[in-house]
Amino acid sequence: EFSAPFDTWTGVRMSVLAAGVWQIELKVVVEHNGGFIGIDDYIMGPGACPDPVSCDFEDGICLWQNLETNKWTTGRVTDDPSQSPGFQYAPPYDHTSETPYGHYLYFYDGKDDASSAKIISETFTTEKDSCFSYWLHMFGDKVGKLQLLSLSAGESAVMKTIEGSQGYEWQQFEIEIRETYQQWLEFAVEGVAGHINVVALDDIELYAGSCLDNSSLPDFRCNNGDIIPQNEICDYIVQCVESEDEKWCADCNFSEDTCGWHNIDSSQDNTHLWWQRLQDATVTQYDPHFYHMEVQEKEGPVINQPRMLTNLLQPTHHSCVLKMDYELFASVAPGPKLSVYLDRVGSDLTMLYEAQSHLKEWQTLQLPLGRVSSSYHLLVEASSSNDPSQIIAFDELELLNCYPPEMCYDLPEGYQWCDNKACFPNDALCDFTDDCGDYSDEASCENYPLRCSFENQSLCGWTASEFFNLTQARMNSMAPFRDHTVNSGDGHIMLLASRSPRHAIITSPLIALSDNCQIRLYHAVSGAGSTYLRVRLRSFKNEAIISEETIQSHEEGTFYWQHFSQSYSVNEIYYVSTNDKYSILIRDMKELCYFKHIHTHSRNDFS
């Protein structure tokens, strides 16, 4: 039962658990003193509803609703040239992905007048005391005021007021919310006349239980008494003499214990299966899989699919690789499944890998994990085949080359400095990969006019034919289930996916004659042997193919992005096209060339 004590649209949602054939009935009641009830934008989907109120703004505004003409906006302040006076006050990165490509909710107010804006949450009910958490970026010489209000029928209460600059970093705020039937939250912001105001919010979360005071977490104490901050535990750099600061992380052969991996318990399913550390009596104690993790039946409380989670791990460098062994067996095909996820501490759950097999043999996975710019967990999940003889097991986990780049004391030839005093090769400049660890090699890329990450849901001057679609990575039914730019299912890609013969082309604007023109992109090509990606240079004069490179497919799905790079010297006006067939994904294209606008054909001074 829902109501609203104010005149605006408000979002509501509820989870439905029903068996058999059923219908939905919406019954509305208007009291004797009159009223209005409107219903719009009805959506139904599989699975339970996401947590109410919570939003990371990577895919829109969730069910938050603007109340006034001046609006809160999702995106990035720096995407709008009209807001350029406020660029110096805007967050350089979002909080979710901690990259320049992520999104957040923001309010921008120019110098002319002091405007205000309000945004309201969906309707929600708390059945026990809960915590509302949000991250705030509020910086400037004179910044206005942000209030968080709790609204219920006939009354409102100010829960938090923040005024003035809060510094240039994201700050977390947590508010206790008492058990309440049907309420709303509102963020109200006011600017300051004569001053530019930028207020940004990200990673809004509502969860049951009391708020967690992160500042109360004790530092880690090594066996010899040395003290290490919590944010340096599981950061791939050994600091304790006996390495205990990196022991309870992800690396594990399960010979002594589970190294911090733990089952996630729940009461939402009746599978009666869980992960257990086992000893294999069929092999010797010298076999690497003598001890391993395996799915077993469990008595007593059940769990919601067998899932194991690591302790909190720190951000990784782009060279990070996950290595693990696994076994999937059943008496009949297709057999059970094993899935690996990246869990960004509740803000995003992205599938990294999925395998299904019925062969009784250990297999080794070496999967590029890539740049993870915020703290995270690894999660391993099993899906049963309901075969009594099935085996689902994993072992020998390692994270390789995940530590941050080292400082450069002398700059090697062909390298450039990073802001953090690391260094990177010239060819890695503006290649959509964070080689520095602080994104400084990706910060100044104005000289790459055809560079495109697709994160603004724009093709950046490229033209796509039918069947080539700009989409969110998590909407793809085939691997990889994450993009390259932000390494998340929330990122965007160009996708051609088809089960029947199909061609699609994406074409650049015209490019002037060029000496040593570099073309780079990231791709994932999978399907039958006749699936391919062709990168062609075509003459503007007669459409002749000047150069062509063919990338053949992988028969099985590819779970990570691969880099294509090629240099060309062309003495005539030309354009680039990618000719694709069946299942193709393209991400993060870049060219370093002179180019011509396809409509005006006038030369531009890009290099």
C-alpha positions in Angstrom: 0.0 0.0 0.0 1.5 3.3 -1.1 0.6 7.0 -0.6 2.4 10.3 -1.1 1.9 13.5 0.9 3.2 15.8 -2.0 2.3 16.7 -5.5 5.0 15.0 -7.6 5.8 11.7 -9.2 7.5 9.2 -6.9 8.9 5.8 -7.5 7.7 2.6 -5.8 8.8 -1.0 -6.2 8.1 -4.4 -4.5 9.4 -7.9 -4.9 6.9 -10.6 -5.9 7.2 -14.3 -5.0 4.3 -16.2 -6.6 3.8 -19.7 -8.1 1.6 -20.7 -11.0 -0.4 -18.3 -13.1 -1.2 -14.9 -11.5 -2.2 -11.4 -12.3 -1.5 -7.9 -11.0 -4.2 -5.7 -9.7 -3.7 -2.0 -9.0 -6.5 -0.6 -6.7 -6.6 3.2 -6.1 -8.6 5.1 -3.5 -9.4 8.8 -3.5 -10.7 10.1 -0.2 -13.9 12.2 0.1 -12.0 15.5 0.0 -10.6 14.8 -3.4 -7.2 13.9 -4.9 -5.4 12.7 -7.9 -3.6 9.4 -8.6 -1.5 8.7 -11.6 0.5 5.6 -12.7 3.2 5.6 -15.2 6.4 3.7 -16.4 5.4 0.2 -15.1 8.3 -2.3 -15.3 8.5 -5.9 -14.4 11.7 -8.0 -14.4 13.2 -11.2 -13.2 14.9 -11.5 -9.8 14.4 -9.6 -6.6 14.2 -5.8 -6.6 17.5 -4.0 -5.9 18.0 -2.3 -2.5 15.6 0.7 -2.2 17.1 4.2 -2.4 20.6 2.9 -3.2 22.2 4.2 -6.4 25.7 4.6 -8.0 24.4 6.7 -10.9 26.3 4.7 -13.5 23.1 3.9 -15.4 20.9 6.9 -14.7 19.2 8.3 -11.6 17.5 5.0 -10.4 14.2 6.0 -8.8 15.2 9.4 -7.5 13.0 12.2 -8.8 13.7 16.0 -9.3 11.2 18.3 -7.6 12.0 21.7 -9.0 12.9 23.4 -12.3 16.5 23.5 -11.4 17.7 19.9 -11.5 20.2 17.6 -10.1 21.9 15.9 -13.1 23.6 12.6 -13.6 26.9 12.5 -15.6 30.0 14.6 -15.2 30.3 18.4 -14.8 33.2 18.4 -17.3 31.0 16.9 -20.1 29.1 20.2 -20.5 31.1 23.1 -22.0 28.6 25.6 -20.7 29.7 24.6 -17.2 33.4 25.2 -17.9 33.7 27.9 -15.1 33.0 25.2 -12.6 35.4 22.6 -14.0 38.0 23.5 -11.3 35.5 22.7 -8.6 34.2 19.5 -10.1 35.2 16.0 -9.0 38.1 14.8 -11.2 36.7 11.2 -10.8 33.5 9.6 -9.7 33.6 7.7 -6.4 32.2 4.3 -7.7 34.9 3.5 -10.3 37.4 6.2 -9.2 38.1 6.9 -12.9 37.5 10.0 -15.1 34.8 7.9 -17.0 32.4 7.2 -14.1 29.2 9.1 -13.4 27.7 10.9 -10.3 24.8 13.1 -9.4 25.6 16.8 -9.3 24.1 20.3 -8.9 25.7 23.1 -10.8 25.0 26.8 -10.1 26.6 29.6 -12.0 27.6 33.0 -10.6 24.5 35.0 -11.7 22.1 34.0 -9.0 21.7 31.6 -6.0 19.5 28.8 -7.4 18.3 25.7 -5.5 17.3 22.2 -6.3 15.6 19.3 -4.6 15.6 15.6 -5.4 13.4 12.9 -3.7 13.9 9.2 -3.3 11.5 6.4 -4.0 9.0 5.3 -1.3 10.6 2.8 1.1 9.9 1.2 4.5 12.5 0.2 7.1 11.5 -2.8 9.2 14.5 -2.4 11.5 16.9 0.4 12.3 19.0 1.1 9.2 21.9 3.2 7.9 21.8 5.7 5.0 25.3 6.3 3.5 26.3 8.7 0.8 29.6 10.2 -0.6 29.8 13.9 -1.1 32.1 16.2 -3.2 31.6 19.9 -2.2 34.5 22.2 -3.0 35.0 25.9 -3.8 35.9 29.3 -2.4 32.3 29.8 -1.2 29.9 26.9 -1.5 26.2 26.9 -0.5 24.3 24.4 1.7 23.2 20.8 1.3 20.4 19.3 3.5 19.3 15.8 3.9 15.6 15.5 5.0 13.4 12.6 6.0 9.8 12.9 4.8 6.8 11.0 6.0 3.0 11.7 5.8 2.4 15.2 7.0 5.9 16.0 8.4 9.6 16.4 7.5 12.8 16.4 9.5 16.3 17.7 8.7 18.7 14.9 9.3 21.9 16.5 8.2 23.1 20.0 7.1 26.4 20.6 5.4 27.7 24.1 4.5 30.8 25.4 2.9 33.7 23.7 1.2 34.4 20.1 2.3 37.7 19.8 0.5 38.7 18.3 -2.9 38.2 14.7 -1.9 35.0 12.6 -1.7 33.7 12.5 1.9 31.5 9.8 3.3 28.5 10.6 5.5 26.3 8.1 7.4 23.0 8.7 9.1 21.0 6.4 11.3 17.4 5.8 10.2 14.9 4.4 12.6 12.3 1.8 11.9 9.6 3.6 9.9 6.6 2.7 7.8 6.7 4.4 4.3 9.0 7.4 4.1 11.1 9.3 1.6 14.5 11.0 1.6 15.2 14.4 0.1 18.5 16.2 -0.8 18.0 20.0 -1.0 20.8 22.2 -2.2 21.1 26.0 -2.2 23.7 28.0 -4.1 25.4 31.3 -3.1 24.8 34.4 -5.2 27.9 35.6 -7.0 29.8 32.3 -6.7 30.0 29.1 -8.7 28.6 26.1 -6.8 29.2 22.4 -7.6 27.8 19.8 -5.3 28.1 16.1 -6.2 26.7 12.9 -4.7 27.7 9.3 -5.4 27.2 5.7 -4.1 24.1 6.3 -2.1 23.2 3.3 -0.1 20.6 2.2 2.4 21.3 -1.0 4.4 19.8 -2.7 7.5 21.7 -2.4 10.7 23.7 0.3 12.5 26.1 2.5 10.5 29.7 1.3 10.3 32.2 3.7 11.6 35.1 3.1 9.3 37.4 5.3 11.4 37.0 2.8 14.3 38.7 0.0 12.4 41.9 -0.8 14.2 45.3 -0.7 12.4 46.8 -4.1 11.5 49.5 -5.3 13.9 52.3 -7.5 12.5 53.6 -10.4 14.6 56.7 -8.3 15.4 54.6 -5.4 16.6 54.8 -3.2 13.5 51.6 -1.3 12.7 50.1 -1.0 9.2 47.0 1.0 8.2 44.0 -1.1 7.1 44.0 0.4 3.6 47.4 -1.1 3.1 46.4 -4.7 3.9 46.0 -7.0 0.9 47.6 -4.4 -1.4 50.0 -6.9 -3.0 53.0 -5.3 -1.2 54.5 -7.3 1.7 55.3 -5.1 4.7 55.3 -7.4 7.7 58.5 -9.4 8.1 56.5 -12.7 8.1 54.2 -11.5 5.3 51.0 -11.9 7.4 49.6 -8.6 6.0 49.2 -10.4 2.7 48.2 -13.8 4.0 44.5 -13.5 4.4 43.7 -12.1 1.0 43.1 -14.0 -2.3 46.1 -16.2 -2.9 45.5 -19.7 -1.5 46.3 -23.4 -2.0 44.1 -24.4 0.9 46.8 -26.7 2.4 46.5 -25.1 5.9 43.3 -23.0 5.9 41.0 -21.0 3.6 43.2 -17.9 3.7 40.3 -15.6 4.5 37.9 -17.0 1.9 34.5 -17.5 3.5 31.0 -18.7 2.7 28.2 -16.1 2.3 25.3 -17.4 4.4 21.7 -16.6 3.6 18.3 -18.2 4.1 16.9 -17.4 0.6 17.3 -20.8 -1.0 16.9 -24.5 -0.3 19.9 -25.9 -2.2 21.6 -27.3 1.0 25.0 -26.9 -0.7 28.0 -25.0 0.5 31.8 -24.7 -0.1 34.0 -26.9 2.1 37.8 -27.4 2.4 38.4 -31.0 1.5 41.2 -33.6 1.3 41.3 -35.7 -1.8 42.0 -39.3 -0.7 42.5 -40.5 -4.4 45.8 -38.5 -4.8 49.0 -38.2 -2.7 49.7 -35.4 -0.3 52.2 -34.0 -2.8 49.5 -33.4 -5.4 48.7 -29.7 -5.7 45.0 -30.5 -5.3 45.3 -32.7 -2.3 43.5 -29.9 -0.4 41.0 -27.8 -2.2 37.6 -26.2 -2.0 34.6 -28.3 -3.1 30.8 -28.0 -3.0 29.2 -30.4 -0.5 25.8 -31.0 1.0 25.1 -29.2 4.2 22.8 -30.0 7.1 21.0 -27.3 9.0 20.7 -23.7 7.8 20.9 -23.5 4.0 22.7 -20.9 1.8 21.7 -19.0 -1.3 23.8 -20.8 -3.9 27.3 -21.8 -2.8 29.3 -18.6 -2.8 32.7 -17.8 -1.4 34.1 -14.3 -0.8 37.6 -12.9 -0.2 38.4 -10.4 2.4 38.6 -6.8 1.2 41.3 -6.4 -1.5 43.0 -3.1 -2.5 43.0 -1.5 -6.0 44.9 -3.3 -8.7 47.3 -2.1 -11.5 46.1 -2.8 -15.1 48.6 -5.7 -15.4 46.8 -7.7 -12.7 46.0 -11.4 -13.6 43.8 -13.9 -11.7 45.1 -17.5 -11.9 43.1 -20.4 -10.5 42.4 -24.1 -11.1 38.9 -25.6 -11.2 37.2 -28.9 -11.8 33.6 -29.3 -13.1 32.3 -32.9 -13.5 28.9 -34.5 -14.0 27.8 -37.9 -15.5 26.0 -36.1 -18.3 26.5 -32.9 -20.2 26.4 -29.9 -19.9 27.4 -30.2 -16.2 27.6 -27.7 -13.3 28.8 -24.1 -13.6 31.4 -22.0 -11.8 31.3 -18.2 -12.0 33.8 -15.6 -10.8 32.6 -12.1 -9.9 34.2 -8.8 -9.0 32.3 -7.2 -6.1 33.0 -3.5 -5.6 31.8 -3.5 -2.0 28.1 -3.4 -2.8 28.2 -0.7 -5.5 28.7 -3.1 -8.5 28.8 -6.9 -9.0 30.4 -7.7 -12.4 30.9 -11.2 -13.8 34.5 -11.9 -14.8 34.3 -15.5 -15.9 31.9 -18.4 -16.3 32.6 -22.1 -17.1 30.4 -25.1 -17.5 31.8 -28.6 -18.0 31.2 -32.3 -17.3 34.8 -33.5 -17.7 36.7 -35.0 -14.8 39.9 -33.0 -15.0 41.4 -29.9 -13.4 41.6 -26.9 -15.7 43.6 -23.7 -15.3 42.3 -20.2 -15.7 44.5 -17.2 -16.3 42.3 -14.2 -16.6 43.4 -10.6 -17.0 41.7 -8.8 -14.1 42.8 -5.3 -15.3 42.7 -2.0 -13.4 40.4 -2.1 -10.5 40.5 1.5 -9.1 38.6 0.9 -5.8 38.6 -1.7 -3.0 36.8 -4.9 -4.0 36.2 -8.6 -3.2 36.5 -11.6 -5.4 33.5 -14.0 -5.3 33.3 -17.6 -6.6 29.8 -19.0 -7.1 28.7 -22.6 -8.0 25.6 -23.6 -9.9 24.5 -27.2 -9.3 23.6 -29.6 -12.2 21.5 -31.7 -9.7 23.7 -34.7 -10.5 24.5 -36.7 -7.3 27.9 -37.5 -8.7 28.8 -33.9 -9.7 32.1 -32.3 -8.6 32.5 -28.5 -8.3 35.9 -27.5 -7.0 38.5 -24.8 -7.2 42.1 -24.4 -5.9 45.5 -22.8 -6.4 44.4 -19.1 -6.5 46.9 -16.4 -7.2 46.7 -12.7 -8.1 49.8 -11.8 -10.2 51.3 -8.4 -11.1 48.7 -6.5 -9.2 50.9 -4.1 -7.3 51.0 -0.4 -8.3 53.7 1.0 -10.6 57.0 1.7 -9.0 58.6 5.2 -8.9 61.0 6.1 -11.6 64.2 7.7 -10.3 65.6 8.3 -13.8 63.4 8.7 -16.9 64.2 6.0 -19.4 64.4 7.0 -23.1 61.0 6.9 -24.7 59.1 7.4 -21.4 57.2 10.2 -19.8 56.6 11.2 -16.2 53.4 10.5 -14.3 52.1 12.9 -11.7 52.9 10.4 -9.0 56.6 10.1 -10.2 56.1 6.8 -11.9 56.7 6.7 -15.6 55.1 5.2 -18.7 56.2 4.5 -22.4 55.3 7.2 -25.0 53.1 4.7 -26.9 50.9 4.3 -23.8 49.8 7.9 -23.7 46.0 8.3 -23.9 45.4 4.6 -24.7 42.5 4.2 -22.2 44.7 2.2 -19.8 45.8 3.7 -16.5 49.5 3.0 -16.8 50.4 5.5 -14.0 48.0 4.4 -11.4 46.7 7.9 -11.0 45.2 8.4 -14.6 47.7 11.2 -15.3 48.7 9.5 -18.6 45.0 9.8 -19.6 44.3 13.3 -18.4 45.4 15.5 -21.4 44.2 13.8 -24.6 42.7 16.8 -26.6 45.0 16.0 -29.5 43.2 12.8 -30.3 40.1 13.9 -32.1 38.7 10.5 -32.9 39.3 9.1 -29.4 36.1 7.5 -28.0 35.3 5.6 -24.8 31.5 5.5 -25.6 30.9 6.4 -21.9 29.0 9.6 -23.0 26.7 7.3 -25.0 28.1 9.1 -28.1 30.1 7.7 -31.1 32.4 10.7 -31.1 32.1 11.4 -34.8 32.2 7.8 -35.9 29.2 6.4 -37.9 27.7 3.0 -37.2 25.6 0.9 -39.6 22.6 -1.2 -38.7 23.1 -4.0 -36.2 26.0 -2.2 -34.5 24.6 -0.9 -31.2 26.0 1.2 -28.4 25.0 -0.7 -25.2 25.9 -1.2 -21.6 28.3 -4.1 -21.1 26.1 -5.9 -18.5 23.3 -6.1 -21.1 25.4 -8.3 -23.4 24.4 -12.0 -23.2 28.0 -13.0 -24.2 31.4 -12.5 -22.6 33.0 -10.2 -21.7 30.5 -8.9 -19.3 32.5 -5.7 -18.5 33.8 -2.9 -20.6 37.5 -1.9 -20.9 37.3 1.8 -19.8 35.9 1.4 -16.2 36.2 -2.4 -16.1 32.6 -2.8 -15.0 29.3 -4.0 -16.3 28.1 -0.4 -16.0 30.5 0.7 -18.8 29.4 1.0 -22.5 30.6 -0.8 -25.6 29.8 -1.1 -29.3 28.2 -4.5 -29.9 27.3 -6.7 -32.8 25.7 -9.9 -31.5 23.8 -12.3 -33.8 23.1 -16.0 -34.1 22.7 -15.7 -37.9 25.0 -14.2 -40.6 25.2 -10.5 -40.2 27.6 -7.7 -41.1 28.0 -4.3 -39.5 30.4 -1.4 -40.1 31.6 1.5 -38.0 33.3 4.3 -40.0 35.5 7.2 -39.1 35.3 10.8 -40.4 37.7 11.6 -43.3 41.4 11.7 -42.4 44.0 13.8 -44.2 47.2 12.3 -45.6 49.2 11.2 -42.6 52.7 10.0 -41.7 52.8 7.3 -39.0 49.1 7.5 -38.1 48.4 5.2 -35.2 45.0 3.4 -34.8 44.3 1.6 -31.6 41.2 -0.1 -30.2 40.2 -2.9 -27.8 38.2 -5.8 -29.1 36.5 -9.1 -28.1 35.7 -11.4 -31.1 34.0 -14.7 -30.4 31.9 -17.2 -32.4 32.3 -19.7 -35.2 35.4 -19.6 -37.4 33.7 -17.4 -40.0 33.4 -14.6 -37.4 36.0 -11.8 -37.8 36.8 -8.2 -37.3 38.5 -6.3 -40.2 40.1 -2.9 -39.7 40.2 -1.2 -43.1 41.7 2.0 -44.5 39.6 3.1 -47.5 40.4 5.8 -50.1 37.9 8.7 -50.1 38.5 9.1 -53.8 37.5 5.6 -55.1 36.6 3.5 -52.0 39.6 1.3 -52.7 41.0 -0.6 -49.7 44.4 0.9 -48.9 45.2 -1.5 -46.0 43.4 -4.3 -44.1 44.0 -6.2 -40.9 41.8 -9.2 -40.0 41.2 -10.3 -36.4 39.8 -13.9 -36.2 37.4 -15.1 -33.6 37.8 -17.3 -30.6 35.6 -20.4 -30.8 34.7 -20.0 -27.1 33.8 -16.7 -25.5 36.6 -14.4 -24.6 36.3 -12.9 -21.1 38.8 -10.1 -21.5 39.6 -7.3 -23.9 42.5 -7.5 -26.3 44.5 -4.6 -27.7 44.9 -3.8 -31.5 47.4 -1.2 -32.5 48.7 -0.4 -36.0 50.7 2.4 -37.6 50.1 3.7 -41.2 51.5 6.3 -43.5 49.0 7.3 -46.2 49.5 9.9 -48.9 45.8 10.5 -49.7 42.6 11.4 -47.9 41.0 8.3 -46.4 38.8 6.9 -43.7 38.8 3.9 -41.3 36.1 1.3 -41.2 35.7 -1.8 -39.1 33.8 -4.6 -40.9 32.3 -7.1 -38.5 30.5 -10.3 -38.7 28.4 -12.2 -36.0 29.6 -11.4 -32.5 31.9 -8.4 -32.1 32.5 -6.0 -29.3 34.6 -2.8 -29.7 35.8 -0.6 -26.9 38.0 2.5 -26.5 39.1 3.6 -30.0 41.9 6.1 -30.6 43.6 7.6 -33.6 46.5 10.0 -33.8 46.1 11.6 -37.2 45.0 14.6 -39.1 41.3 14.3 -40.1 38.6 16.0 -42.1 35.0 16.5 -41.0 32.9 14.2 -43.3 30.4 17.0 -44.0 32.7 20.1 -44.6 35.9 18.4 -45.8 37.8 21.3 -44.3 41.2 20.5 -42.7 41.6 20.8 -38.9 44.8 21.4 -37.1 44.7 18.2 -35.0 47.9 16.1 -34.8 
